[in-house]
């Protein structure tokens, strides 16, 4: 993550200084990271001629080179495995293969922290549907939220001669997209209330990312898929991973919508207070993740 003062590192960006929370840059997934091949070289056949062994080694090297070229394509497929957001949907899921790719994520992103009006940089739309009908009600602000899975995929050759594809490393991060977050001037008279309501939206996304991160090893093991060829294993893995990301998106959408519905977009003081307490409790439950 590139901070405003030019330094790098997510740890710095998460350090709570407002100037150190920005993620900027052009998205460059292709070539950012390659799926890793943990190949198991075939043992020489006892008594085989040296020439035959050399030919086998050359064939193995050629196969490995072609294999790695295909893996660049699979890295792009990993990026494309994320479910496509519906128009106007404030919640999104993305997947990148490395911390370097996360740092180059296109857009004006910030890690979890205290919201300020300056974080809402998109123009306010003329009309946005409410999660619950409120006579005469209008939305005064909206946060654009993204949960990013940061995972390095790999394909390994199994002792049985087949292949297994899965995540070598995996973690989850919740981000605010300031380019998709908007604030209406009609919210200015009740700025503190609107900010508290939107803060809880951000907190809920952060809590979900922390829950996923706490179970990252479980998701990493579950995502593994086998195949007779590297491509077959990778395709099976990507199909399962796509389903996982869709489930994450659906859960995120459901809880964010339920929060708006139950609090009537923050207009019900008692229910808003109850949800603020819930948000604080969920963040505390996974503190340090």
C-alpha atoms as an extended CHARMM CRD file, in Angstrom:
* protein
*
       289  EXT
         1         1  UNK       CA              0.0000000000        0.0000000000        0.0000000000  PROA      1               0.0000000000
         2         2  UNK       CA              1.3920000000        3.3690000000       -0.9860000000  PROA      2               0.0000000000
         3         3  UNK       CA              0.9100000000        6.0240000000        1.6400000000  PROA      3               0.0000000000
         4         4  UNK       CA              0.5400000000        9.7020000000        0.9340000000  PROA      4               0.0000000000
         5         5  UNK       CA              4.0090000000       10.4980000000        2.2510000000  PROA      5               0.0000000000
         6         6  UNK       CA              5.5580000000        8.0210000000       -0.1980000000  PROA      6               0.0000000000
         7         7  UNK       CA              6.3690000000        5.2180000000        2.2230000000  PROA      7               0.0000000000
         8         8  UNK       CA              5.1890000000        1.6470000000        1.7110000000  PROA      8               0.0000000000
         9         9  UNK       CA              3.6160000000       -0.9650000000        3.8940000000  PROA      9               0.0000000000
        10        10  UNK       CA              0.1650000000       -1.8880000000        5.1070000000  PROA      10              0.0000000000
        11        11  UNK       CA              1.3720000000       -1.7390000000        8.7200000000  PROA      11              0.0000000000
        12        12  UNK       CA              2.1350000000        1.9800000000        8.2370000000  PROA      12              0.0000000000
        13        13  UNK       CA             -1.1720000000        2.4990000000        6.4430000000  PROA      13              0.0000000000
        14        14  UNK       CA             -3.0270000000        0.9280000000        9.3440000000  PROA      14              0.0000000000
        15        15  UNK       CA             -1.2550000000        3.1690000000       11.8460000000  PROA      15              0.0000000000
        16        16  UNK       CA             -4.2450000000        5.4940000000       12.1840000000  PROA      16              0.0000000000
        17        17  UNK       CA             -2.6040000000        8.6350000000       10.7600000000  PROA      17              0.0000000000
        18        18  UNK       CA             -4.9990000000       10.0750000000        8.2170000000  PROA      18              0.0000000000
        19        19  UNK       CA             -2.1550000000       10.7490000000        5.8210000000  PROA      19              0.0000000000
        20        20  UNK       CA             -1.0940000000        7.1150000000        5.9150000000  PROA      20              0.0000000000
        21        21  UNK       CA             -4.2740000000        5.2920000000        5.0020000000  PROA      21              0.0000000000
        22        22  UNK       CA             -4.4220000000        5.6770000000        1.2500000000  PROA      22              0.0000000000
        23        23  UNK       CA             -3.9650000000        2.9060000000       -1.2910000000  PROA      23              0.0000000000
        24        24  UNK       CA             -3.2530000000        4.1630000000       -4.7440000000  PROA      24              0.0000000000
        25        25  UNK       CA             -1.9220000000        2.9830000000       -8.0770000000  PROA      25              0.0000000000
        26        26  UNK       CA             -2.7800000000        1.1860000000      -11.2780000000  PROA      26              0.0000000000
        27        27  UNK       CA             -4.0330000000       -2.3690000000      -11.0510000000  PROA      27              0.0000000000
        28        28  UNK       CA             -1.5190000000       -4.7280000000      -12.5950000000  PROA      28              0.0000000000
        29        29  UNK       CA             -2.5250000000       -8.2770000000      -11.8320000000  PROA      29              0.0000000000
        30        30  UNK       CA             -0.8660000000       -9.8970000000      -14.8450000000  PROA      30              0.0000000000
        31        31  UNK       CA              2.7390000000      -10.4520000000      -13.9200000000  PROA      31              0.0000000000
        32        32  UNK       CA              2.2780000000       -9.1920000000      -10.3410000000  PROA      32              0.0000000000
        33        33  UNK       CA              2.6460000000      -12.7170000000       -9.0270000000  PROA      33              0.0000000000
        34        34  UNK       CA              2.8030000000      -16.1590000000      -10.5570000000  PROA      34              0.0000000000
        35        35  UNK       CA              1.1190000000      -19.2640000000       -9.2960000000  PROA      35              0.0000000000
        36        36  UNK       CA              3.8960000000      -21.3050000000       -7.6880000000  PROA      36              0.0000000000
        37        37  UNK       CA              4.7870000000      -24.7510000000       -8.9810000000  PROA      37              0.0000000000
        38        38  UNK       CA              6.1810000000      -26.9740000000       -6.2420000000  PROA      38              0.0000000000
        39        39  UNK       CA              7.2790000000      -29.6530000000       -8.7060000000  PROA      39              0.0000000000
        40        40  UNK       CA              8.4470000000      -33.0620000000       -7.5660000000  PROA      40              0.0000000000
        41        41  UNK       CA             11.2010000000      -34.1710000000       -9.9300000000  PROA      41              0.0000000000
        42        42  UNK       CA             11.0510000000      -37.7840000000      -11.0960000000  PROA      42              0.0000000000
        43        43  UNK       CA             13.8350000000      -39.9250000000       -9.6920000000  PROA      43              0.0000000000
        44        44  UNK       CA             16.2300000000      -41.4070000000      -12.2950000000  PROA      44              0.0000000000
        45        45  UNK       CA             15.4390000000      -44.9560000000      -13.2550000000  PROA      45              0.0000000000
        46        46  UNK       CA             18.1940000000      -47.2400000000      -11.9640000000  PROA      46              0.0000000000
        47        47  UNK       CA             20.4400000000      -48.2320000000      -14.8130000000  PROA      47              0.0000000000
        48        48  UNK       CA             19.0710000000      -45.6580000000      -17.2610000000  PROA      48              0.0000000000
        49        49  UNK       CA             21.5140000000      -44.3170000000      -19.7860000000  PROA      49              0.0000000000
        50        50  UNK       CA             22.8710000000      -40.8430000000      -19.1160000000  PROA      50              0.0000000000
        51        51  UNK       CA             21.5160000000      -39.6790000000      -22.4470000000  PROA      51              0.0000000000
        52        52  UNK       CA             18.0210000000      -40.8450000000      -21.5440000000  PROA      52              0.0000000000
        53        53  UNK       CA             18.2020000000      -39.0520000000      -18.1970000000  PROA      53              0.0000000000
        54        54  UNK       CA             19.3130000000      -35.8380000000      -19.9410000000  PROA      54              0.0000000000
        55        55  UNK       CA             16.4400000000      -36.0970000000      -22.3910000000  PROA      55              0.0000000000
        56        56  UNK       CA             14.0060000000      -36.6060000000      -19.5230000000  PROA      56              0.0000000000
        57        57  UNK       CA             15.4180000000      -33.5550000000      -17.7300000000  PROA      57              0.0000000000
        58        58  UNK       CA             15.0810000000      -31.4360000000      -20.8850000000  PROA      58              0.0000000000
        59        59  UNK       CA             11.4940000000      -32.5710000000      -21.3490000000  PROA      59              0.0000000000
        60        60  UNK       CA             10.7590000000      -31.7940000000      -17.6920000000  PROA      60              0.0000000000
        61        61  UNK       CA             12.2630000000      -28.2910000000      -18.0790000000  PROA      61              0.0000000000
        62        62  UNK       CA             10.2380000000      -27.6180000000      -21.2310000000  PROA      62              0.0000000000
        63        63  UNK       CA              7.0440000000      -28.8120000000      -19.5740000000  PROA      63              0.0000000000
        64        64  UNK       CA              7.7400000000      -26.6040000000      -16.5540000000  PROA      64              0.0000000000
        65        65  UNK       CA              8.2940000000      -23.5170000000      -18.7360000000  PROA      65              0.0000000000
        66        66  UNK       CA              5.0230000000      -24.0500000000      -20.6150000000  PROA      66              0.0000000000
        67        67  UNK       CA              3.3040000000      -24.7660000000      -17.3170000000  PROA      67              0.0000000000
        68        68  UNK       CA              4.3990000000      -21.4590000000      -15.7950000000  PROA      68              0.0000000000
        69        69  UNK       CA              3.2290000000      -19.5220000000      -18.8570000000  PROA      69              0.0000000000
        70        70  UNK       CA             -0.2130000000      -21.0300000000      -18.4070000000  PROA      70              0.0000000000
        71        71  UNK       CA             -0.1390000000      -20.1000000000      -14.7340000000  PROA      71              0.0000000000
        72        72  UNK       CA             -0.0320000000      -16.4040000000      -15.6410000000  PROA      72              0.0000000000
        73        73  UNK       CA             -3.4020000000      -16.9610000000      -17.2590000000  PROA      73              0.0000000000
        74        74  UNK       CA             -4.6580000000      -18.6190000000      -14.0720000000  PROA      74              0.0000000000
        75        75  UNK       CA             -3.5220000000      -15.6560000000      -12.0100000000  PROA      75              0.0000000000
        76        76  UNK       CA             -5.8340000000      -13.5050000000      -14.1030000000  PROA      76              0.0000000000
        77        77  UNK       CA             -8.5890000000      -16.0710000000      -13.6470000000  PROA      77              0.0000000000
        78        78  UNK       CA             -8.1490000000      -15.7570000000       -9.8850000000  PROA      78              0.0000000000
        79        79  UNK       CA             -8.7090000000      -12.0240000000      -10.1750000000  PROA      79              0.0000000000
        80        80  UNK       CA            -11.7470000000      -12.6340000000      -12.3690000000  PROA      80              0.0000000000
        81        81  UNK       CA            -13.1860000000      -15.2190000000       -9.9580000000  PROA      81              0.0000000000
        82        82  UNK       CA            -14.6170000000      -12.4160000000       -7.8120000000  PROA      82              0.0000000000
        83        83  UNK       CA            -18.3880000000      -11.9630000000       -8.2900000000  PROA      83              0.0000000000
        84        84  UNK       CA            -19.3770000000       -9.0060000000      -10.4420000000  PROA      84              0.0000000000
        85        85  UNK       CA            -21.1770000000       -6.3260000000       -8.4170000000  PROA      85              0.0000000000
        86        86  UNK       CA            -24.6610000000       -5.2320000000       -9.3570000000  PROA      86              0.0000000000
        87        87  UNK       CA            -24.9270000000       -1.6020000000      -10.5060000000  PROA      87              0.0000000000
        88        88  UNK       CA            -25.0030000000        0.6520000000       -7.4660000000  PROA      88              0.0000000000
        89        89  UNK       CA            -24.2020000000       -2.1580000000       -5.0270000000  PROA      89              0.0000000000
        90        90  UNK       CA            -22.0120000000       -0.5950000000       -2.2870000000  PROA      90              0.0000000000
        91        91  UNK       CA            -20.3860000000       -3.9250000000       -1.3150000000  PROA      91              0.0000000000
        92        92  UNK       CA            -17.7840000000       -5.6960000000       -3.4360000000  PROA      92              0.0000000000
        93        93  UNK       CA            -15.3540000000       -8.6060000000       -3.2700000000  PROA      93              0.0000000000
        94        94  UNK       CA            -11.9400000000       -8.6800000000       -4.9220000000  PROA      94              0.0000000000
        95        95  UNK       CA             -9.0610000000      -11.1390000000       -4.9560000000  PROA      95              0.0000000000
        96        96  UNK       CA             -5.3750000000      -10.3910000000       -5.5560000000  PROA      96              0.0000000000
        97        97  UNK       CA             -2.4420000000      -12.8230000000       -5.5920000000  PROA      97              0.0000000000
        98        98  UNK       CA              0.0370000000      -10.8740000000       -3.4530000000  PROA      98              0.0000000000
        99        99  UNK       CA              0.6050000000       -7.9690000000       -1.0770000000  PROA      99              0.0000000000
       100       100  UNK       CA              2.3170000000       -6.1840000000       -3.9700000000  PROA      100             0.0000000000
       101       101  UNK       CA             -0.8470000000       -6.4520000000       -6.0560000000  PROA      101             0.0000000000
       102       102  UNK       CA             -2.8810000000       -5.2000000000       -3.0930000000  PROA      102             0.0000000000
       103       103  UNK       CA             -0.6370000000       -2.1370000000       -2.8620000000  PROA      103             0.0000000000
       104       104  UNK       CA             -1.2660000000       -1.4200000000       -6.5460000000  PROA      104             0.0000000000
       105       105  UNK       CA             -5.0330000000       -1.8520000000       -6.2950000000  PROA      105             0.0000000000
       106       106  UNK       CA             -6.6810000000        0.7360000000       -8.5210000000  PROA      106             0.0000000000
       107       107  UNK       CA             -8.7480000000        3.3020000000       -6.6740000000  PROA      107             0.0000000000
       108       108  UNK       CA             -8.6560000000        5.4870000000       -3.5830000000  PROA      108             0.0000000000
       109       109  UNK       CA             -8.8150000000        2.8820000000       -0.8140000000  PROA      109             0.0000000000
       110       110  UNK       CA             -8.2160000000        3.1900000000        2.9190000000  PROA      110             0.0000000000
       111       111  UNK       CA             -7.9250000000        0.5220000000        5.5850000000  PROA      111             0.0000000000
       112       112  UNK       CA            -10.3180000000        0.4080000000        8.5310000000  PROA      112             0.0000000000
       113       113  UNK       CA            -10.3630000000        3.4410000000       10.7700000000  PROA      113             0.0000000000
       114       114  UNK       CA            -12.5010000000        6.3650000000       11.9070000000  PROA      114             0.0000000000
       115       115  UNK       CA            -14.5710000000        7.8720000000        9.1040000000  PROA      115             0.0000000000
       116       116  UNK       CA            -14.5530000000       11.5620000000        8.3050000000  PROA      116             0.0000000000
       117       117  UNK       CA            -16.6420000000       13.5080000000        5.8270000000  PROA      117             0.0000000000
       118       118  UNK       CA            -13.5060000000       13.8990000000        3.6870000000  PROA      118             0.0000000000
       119       119  UNK       CA            -13.5950000000       10.1270000000        3.0530000000  PROA      119             0.0000000000
       120       120  UNK       CA            -16.7520000000       10.5620000000        0.9570000000  PROA      120             0.0000000000
       121       121  UNK       CA            -15.4110000000       11.6900000000       -2.4060000000  PROA      121             0.0000000000
       122       122  UNK       CA            -17.9170000000       10.4530000000       -4.9710000000  PROA      122             0.0000000000
       123       123  UNK       CA            -20.6990000000       12.7890000000       -6.1450000000  PROA      123             0.0000000000
       124       124  UNK       CA            -24.0530000000       12.1860000000       -4.4840000000  PROA      124             0.0000000000
       125       125  UNK       CA            -26.5200000000       10.5000000000       -6.8590000000  PROA      125             0.0000000000
       126       126  UNK       CA            -29.8800000000       12.0470000000       -7.5700000000  PROA      126             0.0000000000
       127       127  UNK       CA            -31.8130000000        9.0070000000       -6.3920000000  PROA      127             0.0000000000
       128       128  UNK       CA            -30.7800000000        5.9220000000       -4.4050000000  PROA      128             0.0000000000
       129       129  UNK       CA            -33.2850000000        3.2690000000       -3.2890000000  PROA      129             0.0000000000
       130       130  UNK       CA            -33.7090000000        2.7370000000        0.4540000000  PROA      130             0.0000000000
       131       131  UNK       CA            -33.3780000000       -0.6880000000        2.0980000000  PROA      131             0.0000000000
       132       132  UNK       CA            -36.6160000000        0.0760000000        3.9630000000  PROA      132             0.0000000000
       133       133  UNK       CA            -39.3560000000        2.4660000000        2.8810000000  PROA      133             0.0000000000
       134       134  UNK       CA            -39.3690000000        5.6840000000        4.9110000000  PROA      134             0.0000000000
       135       135  UNK       CA            -42.0180000000        8.2560000000        3.9480000000  PROA      135             0.0000000000
       136       136  UNK       CA            -40.1520000000       11.2780000000        2.6770000000  PROA      136             0.0000000000
       137       137  UNK       CA            -36.8480000000        9.6080000000        3.5310000000  PROA      137             0.0000000000
       138       138  UNK       CA            -33.6870000000       10.0590000000        1.4690000000  PROA      138             0.0000000000
       139       139  UNK       CA            -30.2100000000        8.6270000000        1.8500000000  PROA      139             0.0000000000
       140       140  UNK       CA            -27.7280000000       11.1660000000        3.1150000000  PROA      140             0.0000000000
       141       141  UNK       CA            -24.5310000000        9.1800000000        2.5830000000  PROA      141             0.0000000000
       142       142  UNK       CA            -23.2130000000        5.7980000000        1.5090000000  PROA      142             0.0000000000
       143       143  UNK       CA            -19.9190000000        3.9840000000        1.9720000000  PROA      143             0.0000000000
       144       144  UNK       CA            -18.3560000000        1.8900000000       -0.7780000000  PROA      144             0.0000000000
       145       145  UNK       CA            -16.9480000000       -1.2430000000        0.8660000000  PROA      145             0.0000000000
       146       146  UNK       CA            -14.6360000000       -3.9400000000       -0.4790000000  PROA      146             0.0000000000
       147       147  UNK       CA            -13.3690000000       -7.1360000000        1.1240000000  PROA      147             0.0000000000
       148       148  UNK       CA            -10.1570000000       -8.2690000000       -0.5430000000  PROA      148             0.0000000000
       149       149  UNK       CA             -8.7750000000      -11.7850000000       -0.3060000000  PROA      149             0.0000000000
       150       150  UNK       CA             -5.0050000000      -11.7350000000       -0.6400000000  PROA      150             0.0000000000
       151       151  UNK       CA             -3.9870000000      -15.2350000000       -1.6280000000  PROA      151             0.0000000000
       152       152  UNK       CA             -1.0630000000      -16.7810000000       -3.4790000000  PROA      152             0.0000000000
       153       153  UNK       CA             -2.3390000000      -19.7580000000       -5.4640000000  PROA      153             0.0000000000
       154       154  UNK       CA             -0.1250000000      -22.6880000000       -6.3330000000  PROA      154             0.0000000000
       155       155  UNK       CA             -0.2630000000      -26.0200000000       -8.1250000000  PROA      155             0.0000000000
       156       156  UNK       CA              1.7460000000      -28.9170000000       -6.7250000000  PROA      156             0.0000000000
       157       157  UNK       CA              2.4910000000      -32.3040000000       -8.1690000000  PROA      157             0.0000000000
       158       158  UNK       CA              1.2520000000      -35.0660000000       -5.9040000000  PROA      158             0.0000000000
       159       159  UNK       CA              3.1760000000      -38.2670000000       -5.0750000000  PROA      159             0.0000000000
       160       160  UNK       CA              0.5410000000      -40.1760000000       -7.0390000000  PROA      160             0.0000000000
       161       161  UNK       CA              1.4660000000      -38.3070000000      -10.2180000000  PROA      161             0.0000000000
       162       162  UNK       CA             -1.5300000000      -35.9600000000      -10.3540000000  PROA      162             0.0000000000
       163       163  UNK       CA             -1.7810000000      -32.3170000000       -9.3980000000  PROA      163             0.0000000000
       164       164  UNK       CA             -3.3820000000      -30.2940000000       -6.5940000000  PROA      164             0.0000000000
       165       165  UNK       CA             -4.2540000000      -26.6050000000       -6.8300000000  PROA      165             0.0000000000
       166       166  UNK       CA             -5.0040000000      -24.3440000000       -3.8950000000  PROA      166             0.0000000000
       167       167  UNK       CA             -3.9190000000      -21.3370000000       -1.8630000000  PROA      167             0.0000000000
       168       168  UNK       CA             -0.3770000000      -21.3080000000       -0.5240000000  PROA      168             0.0000000000
       169       169  UNK       CA             -1.1000000000      -18.2200000000        1.6260000000  PROA      169             0.0000000000
       170       170  UNK       CA             -4.3650000000      -16.4480000000        2.3750000000  PROA      170             0.0000000000
       171       171  UNK       CA             -5.6720000000      -13.4610000000        4.3010000000  PROA      171             0.0000000000
       172       172  UNK       CA             -8.5820000000      -11.0030000000        4.0990000000  PROA      172             0.0000000000
       173       173  UNK       CA             -8.6840000000       -7.2030000000        4.2790000000  PROA      173             0.0000000000
       174       174  UNK       CA            -11.6340000000       -4.7790000000        4.4810000000  PROA      174             0.0000000000
       175       175  UNK       CA            -11.2150000000       -1.4940000000        2.6140000000  PROA      175             0.0000000000
       176       176  UNK       CA            -13.2200000000        1.6870000000        2.1390000000  PROA      176             0.0000000000
       177       177  UNK       CA            -13.3270000000        2.8710000000       -1.4660000000  PROA      177             0.0000000000
       178       178  UNK       CA            -13.5020000000        6.6400000000       -1.2350000000  PROA      178             0.0000000000
       179       179  UNK       CA            -14.1890000000        6.9060000000       -4.9600000000  PROA      179             0.0000000000
       180       180  UNK       CA            -17.4620000000        5.0230000000       -4.3780000000  PROA      180             0.0000000000
       181       181  UNK       CA            -18.4020000000        6.6970000000       -1.0730000000  PROA      181             0.0000000000
       182       182  UNK       CA            -20.6620000000        9.7430000000       -1.2910000000  PROA      182             0.0000000000
       183       183  UNK       CA            -22.0390000000       12.3920000000        1.0570000000  PROA      183             0.0000000000
       184       184  UNK       CA            -25.0460000000       14.6050000000        0.4610000000  PROA      184             0.0000000000
       185       185  UNK       CA            -25.0250000000       18.2140000000        1.7150000000  PROA      185             0.0000000000
       186       186  UNK       CA            -28.4280000000       17.5390000000        3.3020000000  PROA      186             0.0000000000
       187       187  UNK       CA            -26.5660000000       15.4280000000        5.8810000000  PROA      187             0.0000000000
       188       188  UNK       CA            -24.5000000000       18.3540000000        7.1360000000  PROA      188             0.0000000000
       189       189  UNK       CA            -26.9870000000       19.4030000000        9.8770000000  PROA      189             0.0000000000
       190       190  UNK       CA            -26.8630000000       15.8630000000       11.3350000000  PROA      190             0.0000000000
       191       191  UNK       CA            -23.2570000000       15.1190000000       10.4290000000  PROA      191             0.0000000000
       192       192  UNK       CA            -22.3600000000       13.2730000000       13.6430000000  PROA      192             0.0000000000
       193       193  UNK       CA            -25.3710000000       10.9380000000       13.4190000000  PROA      193             0.0000000000
       194       194  UNK       CA            -24.7880000000       10.1030000000        9.7630000000  PROA      194             0.0000000000
       195       195  UNK       CA            -21.0900000000        9.4850000000       10.3510000000  PROA      195             0.0000000000
       196       196  UNK       CA            -21.8930000000        7.1190000000       13.2390000000  PROA      196             0.0000000000
       197       197  UNK       CA            -24.3110000000        5.1820000000       11.0430000000  PROA      197             0.0000000000
       198       198  UNK       CA            -21.8390000000        4.8890000000        8.1630000000  PROA      198             0.0000000000
       199       199  UNK       CA            -19.0240000000        4.0370000000       10.5740000000  PROA      199             0.0000000000
       200       200  UNK       CA            -20.9600000000        0.9530000000       11.6620000000  PROA      200             0.0000000000
       201       201  UNK       CA            -21.2090000000       -0.1350000000        8.0090000000  PROA      201             0.0000000000
       202       202  UNK       CA            -17.4080000000        0.0390000000        7.7980000000  PROA      202             0.0000000000
       203       203  UNK       CA            -17.0500000000       -1.7290000000       11.1510000000  PROA      203             0.0000000000
       204       204  UNK       CA            -19.2890000000       -4.5820000000        9.9910000000  PROA      204             0.0000000000
       205       205  UNK       CA            -17.1250000000       -5.0930000000        6.9090000000  PROA      205             0.0000000000
       206       206  UNK       CA            -13.9750000000       -5.0470000000        9.0430000000  PROA      206             0.0000000000
       207       207  UNK       CA            -15.4900000000       -7.5590000000       11.4720000000  PROA      207             0.0000000000
       208       208  UNK       CA            -16.3690000000       -9.8770000000        8.5950000000  PROA      208             0.0000000000
       209       209  UNK       CA            -12.8250000000       -9.6260000000        7.2020000000  PROA      209             0.0000000000
       210       210  UNK       CA            -11.4100000000      -10.4440000000       10.6470000000  PROA      210             0.0000000000
       211       211  UNK       CA            -13.7010000000      -13.4890000000       10.9710000000  PROA      211             0.0000000000
       212       212  UNK       CA            -12.6180000000      -14.7300000000        7.5670000000  PROA      212             0.0000000000
       213       213  UNK       CA             -8.9790000000      -14.0830000000        8.4160000000  PROA      213             0.0000000000
       214       214  UNK       CA             -9.2910000000      -16.0460000000       11.6480000000  PROA      214             0.0000000000
       215       215  UNK       CA            -10.5440000000      -19.0180000000        9.5950000000  PROA      215             0.0000000000
       216       216  UNK       CA             -8.1080000000      -18.4800000000        6.6940000000  PROA      216             0.0000000000
       217       217  UNK       CA             -6.3450000000      -21.8060000000        7.2490000000  PROA      217             0.0000000000
       218       218  UNK       CA             -9.6780000000      -23.6190000000        7.0810000000  PROA      218             0.0000000000
       219       219  UNK       CA            -10.6170000000      -21.8640000000        3.8270000000  PROA      219             0.0000000000
       220       220  UNK       CA             -7.1410000000      -22.5350000000        2.4340000000  PROA      220             0.0000000000
       221       221  UNK       CA             -7.4630000000      -26.2870000000        3.0520000000  PROA      221             0.0000000000
       222       222  UNK       CA            -11.0290000000      -26.4330000000        1.7720000000  PROA      222             0.0000000000
       223       223  UNK       CA            -10.1020000000      -24.6800000000       -1.4550000000  PROA      223             0.0000000000
       224       224  UNK       CA             -7.6240000000      -27.3450000000       -2.5600000000  PROA      224             0.0000000000
       225       225  UNK       CA             -8.7110000000      -29.2830000000       -5.6560000000  PROA      225             0.0000000000
       226       226  UNK       CA             -7.1390000000      -32.1810000000       -7.5390000000  PROA      226             0.0000000000
       227       227  UNK       CA             -6.7930000000      -32.8970000000      -11.2330000000  PROA      227             0.0000000000
       228       228  UNK       CA             -4.9620000000      -35.1620000000      -13.6520000000  PROA      228             0.0000000000
       229       229  UNK       CA             -3.2340000000      -32.1400000000      -15.2200000000  PROA      229             0.0000000000
       230       230  UNK       CA             -2.1680000000      -28.7470000000      -13.8390000000  PROA      230             0.0000000000
       231       231  UNK       CA             -4.9100000000      -26.9930000000      -15.8290000000  PROA      231             0.0000000000
       232       232  UNK       CA             -7.5810000000      -29.4210000000      -14.6660000000  PROA      232             0.0000000000
       233       233  UNK       CA             -6.5470000000      -28.9390000000      -11.0260000000  PROA      233             0.0000000000
       234       234  UNK       CA             -6.4750000000      -25.1440000000      -11.3930000000  PROA      234             0.0000000000
       235       235  UNK       CA             -9.8810000000      -25.0350000000      -13.0650000000  PROA      235             0.0000000000
       236       236  UNK       CA            -11.3890000000      -27.1780000000      -10.2910000000  PROA      236             0.0000000000
       237       237  UNK       CA             -9.8150000000      -24.9100000000       -7.6740000000  PROA      237             0.0000000000
       238       238  UNK       CA            -11.0910000000      -21.7380000000       -9.3550000000  PROA      238             0.0000000000
       239       239  UNK       CA            -14.6320000000      -23.1190000000       -9.5730000000  PROA      239             0.0000000000
       240       240  UNK       CA            -14.6620000000      -23.7780000000       -5.8370000000  PROA      240             0.0000000000
       241       241  UNK       CA            -12.9960000000      -20.4640000000       -5.0340000000  PROA      241             0.0000000000
       242       242  UNK       CA            -15.5490000000      -18.5820000000       -7.0990000000  PROA      242             0.0000000000
       243       243  UNK       CA            -18.3140000000      -20.1780000000       -5.0150000000  PROA      243             0.0000000000
       244       244  UNK       CA            -16.5140000000      -19.1840000000       -1.7920000000  PROA      244             0.0000000000
       245       245  UNK       CA            -16.1940000000      -15.5520000000       -2.8870000000  PROA      245             0.0000000000
       246       246  UNK       CA            -19.8520000000      -15.4390000000       -3.8860000000  PROA      246             0.0000000000
       247       247  UNK       CA            -20.8060000000      -16.7260000000       -0.4230000000  PROA      247             0.0000000000
       248       248  UNK       CA            -18.6470000000      -14.0060000000        1.1720000000  PROA      248             0.0000000000
       249       249  UNK       CA            -20.3140000000      -11.3500000000       -0.9840000000  PROA      249             0.0000000000
       250       250  UNK       CA            -23.8060000000      -12.6600000000       -0.1680000000  PROA      250             0.0000000000
       251       251  UNK       CA            -23.0710000000      -12.6400000000        3.5760000000  PROA      251             0.0000000000
       252       252  UNK       CA            -21.6690000000       -9.1310000000        3.3810000000  PROA      252             0.0000000000
       253       253  UNK       CA            -24.6560000000       -7.8720000000        1.4000000000  PROA      253             0.0000000000
       254       254  UNK       CA            -27.1340000000       -9.5230000000        3.7850000000  PROA      254             0.0000000000
       255       255  UNK       CA            -25.7050000000       -8.0830000000        7.0010000000  PROA      255             0.0000000000
       256       256  UNK       CA            -25.2360000000       -4.6040000000        5.5300000000  PROA      256             0.0000000000
       257       257  UNK       CA            -28.8070000000       -4.5640000000        4.2150000000  PROA      257             0.0000000000
       258       258  UNK       CA            -30.2150000000       -5.9210000000        7.4890000000  PROA      258             0.0000000000
       259       259  UNK       CA            -28.4070000000       -3.1930000000        9.4160000000  PROA      259             0.0000000000
       260       260  UNK       CA            -30.0370000000       -0.4930000000        7.2820000000  PROA      260             0.0000000000
       261       261  UNK       CA            -33.4310000000       -2.1730000000        7.4410000000  PROA      261             0.0000000000
       262       262  UNK       CA            -33.4870000000       -2.6530000000       11.2190000000  PROA      262             0.0000000000
       263       263  UNK       CA            -32.1940000000        0.8220000000       12.0140000000  PROA      263             0.0000000000
       264       264  UNK       CA            -34.2970000000        2.4160000000        9.2590000000  PROA      264             0.0000000000
       265       265  UNK       CA            -31.0860000000        3.8780000000        7.8760000000  PROA      265             0.0000000000
       266       266  UNK       CA            -30.1770000000        5.2420000000       11.2990000000  PROA      266             0.0000000000
       267       267  UNK       CA            -33.4930000000        7.0020000000       11.8970000000  PROA      267             0.0000000000
       268       268  UNK       CA            -34.4940000000        4.6590000000       14.7610000000  PROA      268             0.0000000000
       269       269  UNK       CA            -32.3400000000        5.8140000000       17.7190000000  PROA      269             0.0000000000
       270       270  UNK       CA            -32.8940000000        2.7240000000       19.9030000000  PROA      270             0.0000000000
       271       271  UNK       CA            -32.0680000000        0.2220000000       17.1910000000  PROA      271             0.0000000000
       272       272  UNK       CA            -29.1720000000        2.3270000000       15.9670000000  PROA      272             0.0000000000
       273       273  UNK       CA            -27.7100000000        2.2720000000       19.4870000000  PROA      273             0.0000000000
       274       274  UNK       CA            -28.1330000000       -1.5170000000       19.6310000000  PROA      274             0.0000000000
       275       275  UNK       CA            -26.3100000000       -1.9760000000       16.3390000000  PROA      275             0.0000000000
       276       276  UNK       CA            -23.5020000000        0.3590000000       17.3720000000  PROA      276             0.0000000000
       277       277  UNK       CA            -22.9750000000       -1.8400000000       20.4340000000  PROA      277             0.0000000000
       278       278  UNK       CA            -23.0010000000       -4.9320000000       18.2170000000  PROA      278             0.0000000000
       279       279  UNK       CA            -20.4230000000       -3.4310000000       15.8570000000  PROA      279             0.0000000000
       280       280  UNK       CA            -18.1310000000       -2.5810000000       18.7570000000  PROA      280             0.0000000000
       281       281  UNK       CA            -18.4990000000       -6.0810000000       20.2200000000  PROA      281             0.0000000000
       282       282  UNK       CA            -17.7080000000       -7.8100000000       16.9200000000  PROA      282             0.0000000000
       283       283  UNK       CA            -14.5990000000       -5.7290000000       16.3930000000  PROA      283             0.0000000000
       284       284  UNK       CA            -13.4590000000       -6.4380000000       19.9450000000  PROA      284             0.0000000000
       285       285  UNK       CA            -14.0140000000      -10.1960000000       19.5070000000  PROA      285             0.0000000000
       286       286  UNK       CA            -11.3890000000      -10.2800000000       16.7410000000  PROA      286             0.0000000000
       287       287  UNK       CA             -9.0630000000       -7.5560000000       17.9700000000  PROA      287             0.0000000000
       288       288  UNK       CA             -5.5060000000       -8.0360000000       16.7800000000  PROA      288             0.0000000000
       289       289  UNK       CA             -6.4260000000       -9.9890000000       13.6490000000  PROA      289             0.0000000000
